[in-house]
Amino acid sequence: MQAIVDCNSFYCSCERLFQPQLQHRPVIVLSNNDGCIVSRTDEAKQLGISMAVPYFQAKDLIEKNGVTTFSSNYHLYGDLSWRVMETLRTMLPEGCVEVYSVDESFIDLAHIEPNALQSFTVSLKNIIEQWTGISVSIGVAPTKALSKVANRLAKKNKQVTGCVLILNTDKKITQALQKTPIADVWGIGYQYAKKLSAYGINTAYDLTLRTENWAHQELGGVVGARLFRELKGF
């Protein structure tokens, strides 16, 4: 099984670590020169503050709701990212950790028995948070693309999932794919989402009803075929 460990609202979580009074309050972080919003807490999202919009466009909403705003501090974020990744390396065998971005890492869980996946991932999540102070979500599935699907749903339904979701049966995978808009599939950008919608493909599940040859032809050749196979679970 593959998993992805994803830091929740990472830049905001880093800032909250040193100002714990901001827990459960809306926080945003701005890009270089305070141009655009690059990180939001769940509380800020609930206010309707969108990602990547220029600060001036959301300024009235931010000020009206007392949203705490930070300029980005990439040295801090890089240091805390290193701590999270080192924690993973400490907890897993050599070669099982693949850093994907500053706040995401794929991990290979082939060495974990199927019936121990839930307890292991929950324990891993708790240890990361205890050692680093950064909250994370973990999605587990047979492939990387499906683990991204699982992670998205784990974060979307935190109260139900506890930020950990394992897709380990065909039924669970199908239900997760049906709940995943095609635009939210890993590797599907705006243009491909628009193109696929014209074909009546609106969810990840819709895409899996096509064929690998069709995906190869319509989704960029080898890359599209590989994504199709991963969504099918192999």
C-alpha positions in Angstrom: 0.0 0.0 0.0 1.0 3.6 -0.7 0.3 6.6 1.5 0.7 10.3 1.4 1.3 12.4 4.5 0.1 15.9 4.0 0.6 18.8 6.5 -2.7 20.6 7.1 -2.7 24.3 6.1 1.1 24.0 6.4 2.2 27.6 6.5 -0.6 28.6 8.8 0.2 25.6 11.1 3.9 26.7 11.3 2.8 30.2 12.4 0.3 28.8 14.9 3.0 26.7 16.4 4.5 29.8 17.9 1.2 31.5 18.7 -1.0 28.8 20.1 -3.7 31.3 21.0 -4.5 31.3 17.3 -5.8 27.7 17.4 -9.3 27.5 16.1 -9.1 31.1 14.8 -9.0 32.1 11.1 -5.4 32.6 9.9 -3.9 33.2 6.4 -0.4 33.5 5.0 0.5 35.7 2.1 3.0 35.2 -0.7 6.2 37.2 -1.3 5.5 40.9 -1.0 2.1 40.1 0.5 0.6 39.6 -2.9 -1.6 36.6 -2.8 -3.1 34.2 -0.2 -1.0 31.0 -0.2 -2.3 29.2 2.9 -5.6 29.3 4.8 -6.9 27.5 7.9 -10.2 25.8 7.9 -11.7 28.7 9.8 -10.6 31.1 7.1 -12.0 28.8 4.3 -15.3 28.8 6.1 -15.4 32.6 5.8 -15.2 32.3 2.1 -11.6 33.3 1.7 -10.3 31.8 -1.5 -6.8 30.4 -2.2 -4.4 32.3 -4.5 -6.5 35.4 -4.7 -4.8 38.8 -4.4 -4.8 40.1 -0.8 -6.5 43.4 -1.8 -9.5 41.5 -3.2 -10.1 39.8 0.1 -9.0 42.6 2.4 -12.5 43.7 3.4 -13.5 40.2 4.3 -10.3 39.6 6.2 -10.5 42.8 8.2 -14.3 42.4 8.9 -13.7 38.9 10.4 -10.5 39.7 12.3 -8.5 37.2 10.3 -4.8 37.0 11.5 -2.5 37.6 8.5 1.1 36.7 8.2 3.8 37.5 5.6 5.4 34.3 4.4 8.5 33.1 6.3 10.1 30.4 4.1 13.1 29.8 6.3 10.7 28.8 9.1 8.6 26.6 6.9 11.6 24.9 5.4 12.9 24.1 8.9 9.6 22.6 10.1 9.2 20.7 6.8 12.6 19.1 7.4 11.5 18.1 11.0 8.3 16.4 9.6 10.2 14.5 6.9 12.9 13.5 9.4 10.2 12.1 11.7 8.9 10.0 8.9 12.4 8.7 8.1 12.9 7.8 11.7 9.6 5.9 11.9 10.0 4.0 8.5 12.5 1.7 6.9 15.2 3.3 4.7 13.9 4.1 1.2 10.2 4.2 2.2 9.9 8.0 2.3 9.6 10.0 -0.9 9.4 13.7 -0.3 7.0 15.2 -2.9 6.8 18.9 -1.8 7.5 21.1 1.2 4.4 19.8 2.9 3.8 16.3 1.4 5.6 13.0 1.3 4.7 9.6 -0.2 5.5 6.7 2.0 5.6 3.0 1.1 3.7 0.8 3.5 4.3 -2.6 1.9 6.0 -3.8 5.1 2.9 -3.1 7.2 0.4 -6.0 7.5 -3.1 -5.1 6.1 -4.9 -5.5 9.4 -2.3 -3.2 11.1 -2.6 -0.3 8.6 -5.2 1.7 10.6 -3.3 1.5 13.9 0.0 2.2 12.3 -1.1 5.3 10.4 -3.0 6.7 13.4 0.1 6.2 15.5 2.3 7.8 12.8 0.1 10.8 12.6 0.1 11.2 16.4 3.9 10.9 16.6 4.4 13.5 13.9 2.1 15.9 15.7 3.7 15.3 19.1 7.3 15.6 17.8 6.8 18.6 15.5 3.6 20.3 16.5 2.4 20.2 12.9 -1.0 18.6 12.2 -1.2 16.1 9.3 -3.6 14.1 7.3 -2.8 10.6 5.8 -4.4 8.9 2.9 -3.7 5.2 2.2 -4.5 3.2 -0.9 -3.0 0.8 -3.4 -1.5 3.5 -5.6 -0.2 7.1 -5.2 -3.0 8.6 -7.2 -5.6 6.8 -5.0 -3.7 7.8 -1.9 -4.2 11.4 -3.0 -7.9 10.8 -3.4 -8.0 9.3 0.1 -6.1 12.2 1.6 -8.4 14.7 0.1 -11.4 13.0 1.6 -9.6 12.6 4.9 -9.0 16.3 5.1 -12.5 17.2 3.8 -14.2 15.2 6.5 -11.9 15.6 9.5 -14.6 15.1 12.1 -15.4 11.6 10.6 -12.0 10.4 9.5 -9.8 11.9 12.2 -7.6 12.9 9.2 -6.8 9.3 8.3 -8.5 7.4 5.5 -7.6 4.0 4.2 -9.0 2.8 0.8 -8.4 -1.0 1.1 -11.4 -2.5 -0.6 -12.9 -2.1 -4.1 -16.1 -0.7 -2.5 -14.3 2.0 -0.6 -12.2 2.9 -3.7 -15.3 3.2 -5.9 -17.2 5.3 -3.3 -14.1 7.6 -3.0 -13.8 8.0 -6.7 -17.4 8.9 -7.0 -17.0 11.6 -4.4 -13.9 13.1 -6.2 -14.6 15.8 -8.8 -12.4 15.3 -11.9 -10.7 18.7 -11.3 -9.5 17.4 -7.9 -7.7 14.4 -9.3 -3.9 14.5 -9.0 -2.4 15.6 -12.3 -5.7 16.9 -13.8 -5.4 20.6 -14.3 -8.1 23.2 -15.3 -7.7 22.6 -19.1 -8.0 18.8 -18.8 -10.9 19.1 -16.4 -12.7 21.3 -18.9 -12.0 18.9 -21.7 -13.1 15.8 -19.7 -16.3 17.6 -18.6 -17.2 18.0 -22.3 -17.0 14.2 -22.6 -19.3 13.8 -19.6 -16.5 12.9 -17.2 -17.2 14.9 -14.0 -15.7 12.6 -11.4 -12.7 10.4 -11.0 -15.0 7.4 -11.2 -16.3 8.5 -14.6 -12.8 8.5 -15.9 -12.2 4.9 -14.7 -15.2 3.8 -16.9 -13.2 4.6 -20.0 -10.3 2.5 -21.3 -6.5 2.8 -20.9 -6.2 3.5 -24.7 -8.7 6.3 -24.4 -6.8 7.9 -21.5 -3.5 7.5 -23.5 -5.1 9.3 -26.4 -6.9 12.1 -24.5 -4.7 12.7 -21.5 -1.2 13.2 -22.8 0.0 9.7 -23.7 2.0 7.7 -21.2 1.2 10.0 -18.3 -2.5 9.8 -18.9 -2.4 6.0 -19.2 -0.4 5.7 -16.0 -3.0 7.9 -14.2 -5.8 5.8 -15.5 -4.1 2.6 -14.2 -3.4 4.1 -10.8 -7.1 5.2 -10.4 -8.0 1.6 -11.3 -5.8 0.5 -8.5 -2.8 -1.0 -10.4 
